[in-house]
Amino acid sequence: PPGEDAERLPLLAAAQTAVGLAILLGGLTLVNLWSIPLALAGLVIGVPGLLRIVPRGTFAARPGMPAAAMSMFLLSGAFFTADSFIPLMLTELHGFSYARAAIVITVATVTWSLGSWWQSRNAERIAPGTLVTIGACFVLVGMAGVASGLVAGVPVLLVYVGWTIAGGGM
């Protein structure tokens, strides 16, 4: 809130979260006897650090900033899941080259930057929850465009247009 001293991000907690996430992801990508213990160790290490760097009440989605933070987290998870799927869809399903499939990711990165610029210019006038809602709507419309790429006969251009819109929403 205005007038309150801003808290500094605890760097040790951020590093602990990053290390825990790296170990968790290592456990999730390995397929051997160590997969489950590594993933669990990553959670044990990372979650306490994460709890120190997000607003209190985030995981309960309490009203205000905690709910906005949780919404942003879920929105980011959905976005990056789709983002990792798009090049695979374009190369395997539509036969595009890797370079041609990468264009959609690059354009979304540019519109993400433009959307961030717009948000930074309007963040003081628009509530965080409203900004997340606007972004989520853009991402939802964009994902519908991406999903259309799975339907035979639908122009693949809709994937590019959709992900460009989704990038702006992020």
Z-matrix of the N, CA and C atoms (Angstrom, degrees):
N
C 1 1.464
C 2 1.522 1 111.37
N 3 1.330 2 118.63 1 151.24
C 4 1.463 3 120.65 2 179.13
C 5 1.518 4 111.06 3 -57.82
N 6 1.321 5 115.95 4 141.96
C 7 1.449 6 121.64 5 178.64
C 8 1.514 7 114.22 6 90.98
N 9 1.324 8 118.12 7 -17.12
C 10 1.465 9 120.65 8 177.72
C 11 1.515 10 108.70 9 -84.20
N 12 1.328 11 114.60 10 146.46
C 13 1.453 12 118.07 11 174.70
C 14 1.522 13 108.78 12 -71.31
N 15 1.304 14 115.78 13 131.81
C 16 1.468 15 119.78 14 179.32
C 17 1.520 16 109.33 15 -70.95
N 18 1.315 17 116.02 16 135.74
C 19 1.458 18 119.97 17 176.44
C 20 1.517 19 108.76 18 -79.77
N 21 1.316 20 115.34 19 144.50
C 22 1.457 21 120.21 20 176.55
C 23 1.521 22 108.37 21 -82.25
N 24 1.313 23 115.58 22 142.36
C 25 1.451 24 120.83 23 177.30
C 26 1.523 25 108.89 24 -66.98
N 27 1.318 26 118.17 25 124.69
C 28 1.462 27 119.71 26 178.46
C 29 1.532 28 110.13 27 -70.47
N 30 1.321 29 116.34 28 107.92
C 31 1.459 30 120.93 29 -175.10
C 32 1.518 31 112.59 30 -62.13
N 33 1.314 32 117.80 31 -36.18
C 34 1.460 33 120.36 32 178.68
C 35 1.537 34 110.56 33 -63.10
N 36 1.327 35 116.89 34 -40.55
C 37 1.464 36 120.79 35 178.15
C 38 1.527 37 110.72 36 -66.21
N 39 1.326 38 116.82 37 -38.71
C 40 1.461 39 120.04 38 178.15
C 41 1.529 40 110.42 39 -65.44
N 42 1.324 41 117.05 40 -42.36
C 43 1.467 42 120.79 41 177.98
C 44 1.527 43 110.81 42 -65.04
N 45 1.333 44 116.40 43 -41.07
C 46 1.466 45 121.02 44 178.09
C 47 1.533 46 110.10 45 -60.87
N 48 1.314 47 116.80 46 -42.35
C 49 1.468 48 121.25 47 178.40
C 50 1.521 49 110.68 48 -63.20
N 51 1.326 50 116.78 49 -44.13
C 52 1.470 51 120.88 50 -179.66
C 53 1.529 52 111.31 51 -63.53
N 54 1.325 53 116.86 52 -43.69
C 55 1.476 54 120.66 53 178.90
C 56 1.533 55 109.60 54 -63.63
N 57 1.326 56 116.74 55 -45.48
C 58 1.459 57 120.29 56 178.71
C 59 1.518 58 112.10 57 -60.18
N 60 1.328 59 116.47 58 -42.10
C 61 1.464 60 120.37 59 178.98
C 62 1.523 61 111.03 60 -65.05
N 63 1.318 62 117.16 61 -41.40
C 64 1.465 63 120.64 62 178.62
C 65 1.528 64 110.78 63 -60.92
N 66 1.326 65 116.59 64 -43.19
C 67 1.466 66 120.35 65 179.12
C 68 1.524 67 110.22 66 -67.50
N 69 1.336 68 117.23 67 -41.83
C 70 1.467 69 121.51 68 177.65
C 71 1.527 70 110.70 69 -58.85
N 72 1.327 71 116.41 70 -48.73
C 73 1.468 72 120.12 71 -179.65
C 74 1.521 73 111.57 72 -64.78
N 75 1.328 74 116.86 73 -36.22
C 76 1.463 75 119.87 74 175.13
C 77 1.518 76 110.99 75 -60.95
N 78 1.330 77 116.37 76 -42.88
C 79 1.455 78 120.44 77 177.88
C 80 1.517 79 113.06 78 -66.21
N 81 1.335 80 116.66 79 -34.25
C 82 1.460 81 119.96 80 -179.85
C 83 1.524 82 112.97 81 -75.98
N 84 1.327 83 117.59 82 -23.05
C 85 1.463 84 119.69 83 -178.34
C 86 1.519 85 112.66 84 -93.99
N 87 1.325 86 117.13 85 -21.58
C 88 1.465 87 119.67 86 177.17
C 89 1.524 88 109.50 87 -80.02
N 90 1.305 89 115.83 88 146.93
C 91 1.460 90 119.47 89 174.97
C 92 1.525 91 106.31 90 -124.17
N 93 1.323 92 115.13 91 81.34
C 94 1.454 93 120.47 92 177.88
C 95 1.525 94 109.61 93 -158.28
N 96 1.301 95 115.84 94 -169.02
C 97 1.455 96 121.94 95 -176.90
C 98 1.529 97 112.94 96 -62.36
N 99 1.337 98 117.70 97 -26.26
C 100 1.464 99 121.81 98 -176.03
C 101 1.526 100 113.03 99 -89.20
N 102 1.315 101 119.39 100 -4.76
C 103 1.465 102 121.89 101 -175.58
C 104 1.525 103 112.83 102 -56.80
N 105 1.311 104 116.74 103 -54.74
C 106 1.467 105 120.10 104 -176.04
C 107 1.527 106 111.66 105 -67.72
N 108 1.353 107 119.74 106 -46.59
C 109 1.473 108 117.77 107 177.78
C 110 1.533 109 113.12 108 -60.70
N 111 1.331 110 117.22 109 -38.04
C 112 1.472 111 119.44 110 178.59
C 113 1.523 112 110.79 111 -65.03
N 114 1.325 113 116.85 112 -45.86
C 115 1.464 114 120.33 113 -179.89
C 116 1.526 115 111.01 114 -61.19
N 117 1.308 116 117.10 115 -43.75
C 118 1.470 117 120.47 116 178.33
C 119 1.530 118 111.64 117 -64.65
N 120 1.334 119 116.75 118 -40.95
C 121 1.467 120 120.37 119 177.51
C 122 1.530 121 110.11 120 -61.85
N 123 1.316 122 116.78 121 -39.90
C 124 1.458 123 120.50 122 177.51
C 125 1.521 124 111.64 123 -60.27
N 126 1.327 125 116.32 124 -42.30
C 127 1.465 126 119.79 125 177.34
C 128 1.519 127 111.89 126 -65.32
N 129 1.323 128 116.90 127 -44.08
C 130 1.469 129 121.31 128 -179.34
C 131 1.531 130 110.70 129 -61.98
N 132 1.321 131 116.71 130 -38.14
C 133 1.467 132 120.49 131 -179.59
C 134 1.527 133 111.13 132 -78.38
N 135 1.333 134 117.34 133 -44.42
C 136 1.458 135 121.16 134 -170.84
C 137 1.513 136 116.76 135 -80.02
N 138 1.322 137 117.99 136 -38.08
C 139 1.464 138 120.43 137 -173.82
C 140 1.538 139 112.79 138 -62.23
N 141 1.338 140 120.59 139 -44.07
C 142 1.473 141 118.14 140 178.23
C 143 1.540 142 112.85 141 -59.65
N 144 1.318 143 117.39 142 -38.15
C 145 1.461 144 119.85 143 176.96
C 146 1.519 145 111.31 144 -66.52
N 147 1.333 146 116.14 145 -41.18
C 148 1.459 147 120.78 146 179.35
C 149 1.526 148 110.97 147 -61.44
N 150 1.313 149 116.52 148 -41.12
C 151 1.465 150 120.33 149 -179.73
C 152 1.531 151 111.99 150 -62.87
N 153 1.336 152 117.06 151 -23.75
C 154 1.468 153 120.36 152 179.23
C 155 1.523 154 113.08 153 -85.12
N 156 1.343 155 117.98 154 -15.73
C 157 1.466 156 118.19 155 -176.04
C 158 1.527 157 114.07 156 -109.36
N 159 1.323 158 118.30 157 -9.43
C 160 1.470 159 119.88 158 175.96
C 161 1.526 160 108.66 159 -99.38
N 162 1.331 161 117.30 160 156.29
C 163 1.468 162 118.67 161 178.53
C 164 1.530 163 111.68 162 -59.52
N 165 1.326 164 116.50 163 143.38
C 166 1.469 165 120.32 164 177.62
C 167 1.523 166 108.94 165 -57.03
N 168 1.330 167 115.50 166 135.28
C 169 1.457 168 120.43 167 179.04
C 170 1.518 169 114.16 168 90.56
N 171 1.342 170 116.94 169 2.75
C 172 1.461 171 119.75 170 -178.00
C 173 1.522 172 111.58 171 -60.99
N 174 1.318 173 117.61 172 -46.01
C 175 1.472 174 119.84 173 -174.88
C 176 1.522 175 112.15 174 -74.33
N 177 1.327 176 117.62 175 -12.66
C 178 1.460 177 121.78 176 172.49
C 179 1.526 178 110.24 177 -98.21
N 180 1.336 179 116.81 178 -2.84
C 181 1.468 180 123.54 179 -178.54
C 182 1.531 181 111.00 180 53.40
N 183 1.336 182 115.88 181 46.85
C 184 1.462 183 120.18 182 177.63
C 185 1.522 184 109.29 183 -63.25
N 186 1.320 185 117.90 184 153.09
C 187 1.473 186 121.15 185 -176.93
C 188 1.528 187 112.66 186 -55.43
N 189 1.314 188 115.02 187 150.56
C 190 1.458 189 121.64 188 178.19
C 191 1.517 190 112.25 189 91.10
N 192 1.321 191 115.67 190 -143.07
C 193 1.457 192 121.61 191 -176.14
C 194 1.532 193 113.45 192 -58.33
N 195 1.359 194 120.15 193 -39.62
C 196 1.465 195 118.38 194 178.37
C 197 1.534 196 113.06 195 -59.35
N 198 1.331 197 117.23 196 -42.18
C 199 1.471 198 120.02 197 178.71
C 200 1.525 199 110.68 198 -67.02
N 201 1.326 200 116.42 199 -39.68
C 202 1.468 201 119.60 200 177.98
C 203 1.526 202 110.40 201 -63.82
N 204 1.347 203 116.83 202 -41.27
C 205 1.467 204 120.39 203 179.17
C 206 1.527 205 110.85 204 -63.51
N 207 1.333 206 117.50 205 -43.52
C 208 1.465 207 120.33 206 178.87
C 209 1.529 208 110.59 207 -64.90
N 210 1.312 209 116.75 208 -40.92
C 211 1.466 210 120.37 209 177.75
C 212 1.521 211 110.97 210 -61.74
N 213 1.336 212 116.23 211 -42.29
C 214 1.466 213 119.90 212 178.43
C 215 1.529 214 110.98 213 -64.06
N 216 1.329 215 116.93 214 -38.31
C 217 1.459 216 121.10 215 177.79
C 218 1.526 217 110.57 216 -62.86
N 219 1.329 218 116.98 217 -48.43
C 220 1.466 219 120.52 218 -179.26
C 221 1.527 220 111.22 219 -65.26
N 222 1.320 221 116.58 220 -39.54
C 223 1.458 222 121.00 221 177.61
C 224 1.529 223 110.53 222 -62.34
N 225 1.328 224 116.41 223 -43.43
C 226 1.471 225 120.27 224 178.06
C 227 1.522 226 111.34 225 -62.95
N 228 1.325 227 116.71 226 -41.63
C 229 1.466 228 119.98 227 178.21
C 230 1.515 229 111.91 228 -60.70
N 231 1.335 230 116.56 229 -44.40
C 232 1.466 231 120.16 230 178.25
C 233 1.526 232 110.87 231 -64.44
N 234 1.337 233 116.28 232 -42.09
C 235 1.458 234 120.06 233 -178.52
C 236 1.526 235 111.08 234 -62.35
N 237 1.325 236 116.92 235 -49.13
C 238 1.466 237 119.32 236 -176.41
C 239 1.518 238 112.55 237 -70.21
N 240 1.321 239 117.35 238 -27.51
C 241 1.461 240 119.73 239 174.43
C 242 1.518 241 109.78 240 -64.59
N 243 1.321 242 116.86 241 -48.25
C 244 1.461 243 120.35 242 178.35
C 245 1.533 244 111.04 243 -66.13
N 246 1.329 245 116.20 244 -39.24
C 247 1.457 246 121.20 245 -178.63
C 248 1.527 247 111.69 246 -59.68
N 249 1.318 248 116.68 247 -35.99
C 250 1.464 249 119.42 248 179.88
C 251 1.529 250 111.60 249 -78.62
N 252 1.323 251 117.27 250 -20.75
C 253 1.460 252 121.97 251 -179.70
C 254 1.531 253 112.82 252 -82.53
N 255 1.318 254 117.62 253 -32.98
C 256 1.468 255 121.55 254 -172.19
C 257 1.530 256 113.13 255 -57.87
N 258 1.339 257 120.37 256 -51.30
C 259 1.473 258 118.17 257 179.31
C 260 1.533 259 112.53 258 -59.65
N 261 1.315 260 116.90 259 -36.95
C 262 1.466 261 120.29 260 177.45
C 263 1.527 262 110.46 261 -62.70
N 264 1.330 263 116.69 262 -45.55
C 265 1.462 264 120.75 263 179.10
C 266 1.527 265 110.77 264 -60.74
N 267 1.326 266 116.10 265 -45.84
C 268 1.465 267 119.39 266 -176.02
C 269 1.530 268 112.31 267 -68.85
N 270 1.327 269 117.60 268 -36.56
C 271 1.468 270 119.51 269 -178.88
C 272 1.522 271 112.02 270 -79.94
N 273 1.313 272 117.25 271 -44.74
C 274 1.463 273 120.14 272 -175.14
C 275 1.522 274 113.52 273 -82.61
N 276 1.316 275 117.73 274 -40.33
C 277 1.457 276 121.01 275 -176.13
C 278 1.525 277 112.70 276 -87.04
N 279 1.334 278 115.91 277 -36.11
C 280 1.471 279 119.73 278 -175.41
C 281 1.524 280 113.49 279 -108.63
N 282 1.331 281 117.27 280 -5.21
C 283 1.459 282 120.78 281 176.09
C 284 1.517 283 114.89 282 73.67
N 285 1.327 284 117.99 283 20.11
C 286 1.459 285 120.41 284 179.75
C 287 1.524 286 109.94 285 -72.36
N 288 1.328 287 115.74 286 155.72
C 289 1.462 288 119.93 287 172.43
C 290 1.525 289 107.94 288 -73.70
N 291 1.340 290 116.13 289 163.52
C 292 1.460 291 119.76 290 178.77
C 293 1.526 292 110.55 291 -62.51
N 294 1.317 293 117.16 292 -38.37
C 295 1.463 294 120.87 293 -179.70
C 296 1.530 295 110.73 294 -64.30
N 297 1.311 296 116.68 295 -43.69
C 298 1.465 297 120.44 296 -179.95
C 299 1.526 298 110.92 297 -67.16
N 300 1.328 299 116.98 298 -37.23
C 301 1.464 300 120.64 299 178.73
C 302 1.525 301 111.16 300 -70.91
N 303 1.322 302 117.47 301 -29.40
C 304 1.464 303 120.80 302 -178.26
C 305 1.522 304 112.51 303 -73.59
N 306 1.313 305 116.99 304 -19.99
C 307 1.468 306 119.82 305 -179.59
C 308 1.526 307 110.83 306 -57.98
N 309 1.322 308 117.20 307 -40.70
C 310 1.462 309 120.50 308 -177.84
C 311 1.529 310 110.92 309 -62.89
N 312 1.323 311 117.31 310 -36.21
C 313 1.465 312 120.87 311 179.05
C 314 1.526 313 109.91 312 -70.02
N 315 1.330 314 115.92 313 -40.61
C 316 1.464 315 120.71 314 179.94
C 317 1.521 316 111.42 315 -64.18
N 318 1.319 317 116.69 316 -44.17
C 319 1.467 318 119.95 317 -179.72
C 320 1.529 319 110.38 318 -65.08
N 321 1.330 320 117.15 319 -39.72
C 322 1.466 321 119.72 320 177.72
C 323 1.525 322 110.86 321 -63.56
N 324 1.319 323 117.34 322 -33.71
C 325 1.466 324 120.85 323 177.13
C 326 1.529 325 110.54 324 -64.24
N 327 1.323 326 116.38 325 -40.21
C 328 1.469 327 120.35 326 178.59
C 329 1.524 328 110.57 327 -66.32
N 330 1.344 329 116.93 328 -44.87
C 331 1.471 330 117.95 329 -179.81
C 332 1.527 331 111.21 330 -70.00
N 333 1.337 332 117.61 331 -28.60
C 334 1.468 333 120.43 332 174.26
C 335 1.534 334 108.32 333 -61.99
N 336 1.321 335 116.98 334 -44.98
C 337 1.470 336 120.44 335 178.74
C 338 1.521 337 111.02 336 -61.17
N 339 1.320 338 116.86 337 -42.85
C 340 1.465 339 120.12 338 178.61
C 341 1.529 340 111.03 339 -65.10
N 342 1.325 341 116.74 340 -41.01
C 343 1.463 342 120.14 341 177.36
C 344 1.522 343 111.85 342 -64.03
N 345 1.326 344 116.84 343 -38.64
C 346 1.470 345 120.90 344 177.35
C 347 1.523 346 110.63 345 -64.93
N 348 1.321 347 115.73 346 -40.67
C 349 1.464 348 120.15 347 177.27
C 350 1.528 349 110.06 348 -60.58
N 351 1.335 350 116.41 349 -46.83
C 352 1.468 351 120.22 350 178.96
C 353 1.523 352 110.72 351 -60.74
N 354 1.326 353 116.59 352 -45.39
C 355 1.458 354 120.50 353 -178.52
C 356 1.520 355 111.08 354 -61.81
N 357 1.321 356 117.28 355 -42.82
C 358 1.467 357 120.04 356 -179.06
C 359 1.522 358 111.26 357 -63.29
N 360 1.306 359 117.12 358 -29.09
C 361 1.456 360 120.60 359 179.24
C 362 1.532 361 112.11 360 -81.16
N 363 1.335 362 117.02 361 -15.03
C 364 1.470 363 120.56 362 -176.72
C 365 1.530 364 113.60 363 -119.56
N 366 1.324 365 117.76 364 1.71
C 367 1.465 366 121.64 365 -173.87
C 368 1.527 367 113.31 366 -63.39
N 369 1.300 368 117.69 367 -28.92
C 370 1.463 369 119.40 368 -179.47
C 371 1.522 370 111.72 369 -80.22
N 372 1.323 371 117.33 370 -22.45
C 373 1.468 372 121.33 371 -178.53
C 374 1.521 373 112.94 372 -93.49
N 375 1.340 374 117.28 373 -25.15
C 376 1.461 375 121.42 374 -173.35
C 377 1.524 376 108.92 375 -116.57
N 378 1.318 377 116.70 376 133.18
C 379 1.469 378 122.06 377 -178.67
C 380 1.528 379 110.55 378 -62.85
N 381 1.352 380 117.02 379 147.25
C 382 1.467 381 119.92 380 179.73
C 383 1.528 382 113.62 381 -54.57
N 384 1.321 383 117.61 382 -40.21
C 385 1.459 384 120.90 383 179.40
C 386 1.517 385 112.07 384 -63.12
N 387 1.321 386 116.17 385 -37.80
C 388 1.463 387 120.58 386 178.54
C 389 1.515 388 110.18 387 -68.33
N 390 1.325 389 117.38 388 -41.09
C 391 1.466 390 120.31 389 177.44
C 392 1.527 391 111.12 390 -61.41
N 393 1.330 392 116.15 391 -41.53
C 394 1.466 393 119.87 392 178.73
C 395 1.530 394 109.87 393 -65.09
N 396 1.323 395 116.88 394 -39.76
C 397 1.466 396 120.51 395 179.66
C 398 1.526 397 110.86 396 -64.16
N 399 1.315 398 116.89 397 -43.76
C 400 1.465 399 120.62 398 178.05
C 401 1.528 400 109.73 399 -61.39
N 402 1.327 401 116.27 400 -47.89
C 403 1.462 402 120.38 401 179.16
C 404 1.512 403 112.13 402 -60.91
N 405 1.330 404 116.87 403 -42.72
C 406 1.464 405 120.88 404 -179.60
C 407 1.523 406 111.19 405 -63.09
N 408 1.320 407 117.02 406 -37.78
C 409 1.474 408 119.90 407 177.62
C 410 1.528 409 110.92 408 -64.12
N 411 1.323 410 116.61 409 -42.51
C 412 1.467 411 120.03 410 177.04
C 413 1.533 412 110.72 411 -61.90
N 414 1.328 413 116.21 412 -44.70
C 415 1.462 414 120.12 413 -179.72
C 416 1.529 415 110.50 414 -64.66
N 417 1.325 416 117.53 415 -39.98
C 418 1.460 417 121.24 416 178.55
C 419 1.528 418 111.44 417 -61.76
N 420 1.321 419 116.71 418 -46.63
C 421 1.463 420 120.68 419 177.45
C 422 1.527 421 109.67 420 -61.86
N 423 1.326 422 116.47 421 -42.40
C 424 1.462 423 120.52 422 179.62
C 425 1.516 424 112.33 423 -63.52
N 426 1.326 425 116.72 424 -41.24
C 427 1.464 426 119.72 425 179.12
C 428 1.526 427 111.46 426 -66.34
N 429 1.316 428 116.79 427 -32.45
C 430 1.469 429 119.27 428 175.47
C 431 1.526 430 109.52 429 -63.71
N 432 1.328 431 116.75 430 -40.41
C 433 1.464 432 120.26 431 176.46
C 434 1.516 433 111.60 432 -63.10
N 435 1.328 434 116.31 433 -41.03
C 436 1.467 435 120.65 434 178.07
C 437 1.519 436 110.16 435 -64.94
N 438 1.319 437 117.06 436 -44.69
C 439 1.463 438 121.12 437 -179.55
C 440 1.527 439 111.55 438 -61.81
N 441 1.327 440 116.67 439 -28.91
C 442 1.466 441 118.90 440 178.77
C 443 1.529 442 111.47 441 -63.39
N 444 1.322 443 116.53 442 -22.01
C 445 1.462 444 120.42 443 178.09
C 446 1.518 445 113.13 444 -66.97
N 447 1.320 446 116.86 445 -12.49
C 448 1.464 447 121.17 446 178.18
C 449 1.533 448 112.18 447 -86.86
N 450 1.325 449 116.43 448 -10.50
C 451 1.462 450 120.98 449 -177.17
C 452 1.530 451 109.45 450 -95.43
N 453 1.326 452 115.93 451 126.18
C 454 1.473 453 120.48 452 179.52
C 455 1.529 454 109.88 453 -62.18
N 456 1.308 455 115.46 454 137.37
C 457 1.452 456 121.53 455 176.74
C 458 1.519 457 114.92 456 89.66
N 459 1.329 458 117.84 457 -12.76
C 460 1.466 459 120.72 458 177.96
C 461 1.524 460 107.66 459 -83.75
N 462 1.330 461 117.55 460 132.30
C 463 1.469 462 119.60 461 -178.69
C 464 1.532 463 112.34 462 -59.00
N 465 1.321 464 115.97 463 133.44
C 466 1.461 465 121.39 464 -179.44
C 467 1.524 466 110.76 465 -66.53
N 468 1.299 467 117.64 466 -18.17
C 469 1.462 468 121.25 467 176.99
C 470 1.533 469 110.72 468 -55.64
N 471 1.336 470 116.92 469 -30.16
C 472 1.462 471 119.84 470 179.01
C 473 1.523 472 111.91 471 -63.57
N 474 1.336 473 117.40 472 -30.67
C 475 1.468 474 120.52 473 175.94
C 476 1.525 475 108.99 474 -63.29
N 477 1.325 476 116.02 475 -45.77
C 478 1.463 477 120.52 476 -179.21
C 479 1.530 478 111.49 477 -65.07
N 480 1.326 479 116.68 478 -45.11
C 481 1.458 480 120.75 479 179.72
C 482 1.539 481 109.73 480 -64.93
N 483 1.326 482 115.88 481 -44.58
C 484 1.462 483 120.06 482 -179.20
C 485 1.511 484 112.26 483 -60.30
N 486 1.328 485 117.14 484 -45.70
C 487 1.460 486 118.89 485 -176.39
C 488 1.521 487 111.48 486 -74.09
N 489 1.326 488 117.00 487 -24.30
C 490 1.457 489 120.61 488 173.68
C 491 1.532 490 109.06 489 -66.31
N 492 1.312 491 117.05 490 -42.15
C 493 1.467 492 122.08 491 177.66
C 494 1.532 493 110.04 492 -65.79
N 495 1.329 494 116.84 493 -44.57
C 496 1.464 495 120.74 494 179.83
C 497 1.522 496 111.14 495 -61.10
N 498 1.316 497 117.63 496 -39.58
C 499 1.459 498 120.41 497 177.02
C 500 1.516 499 111.65 498 -58.49
N 501 1.324 500 116.71 499 -42.05
C 502 1.459 501 120.20 500 177.12
C 503 1.519 502 112.22 501 -62.51
N 504 1.327 503 116.11 502 -33.68
C 505 1.458 504 120.24 503 179.29
C 506 1.514 505 113.17 504 -70.71
N 507 1.297 506 116.21 505 -30.54
C 508 1.468 507 118.56 506 178.90
C 509 1.509 508 110.31 507 -67.91
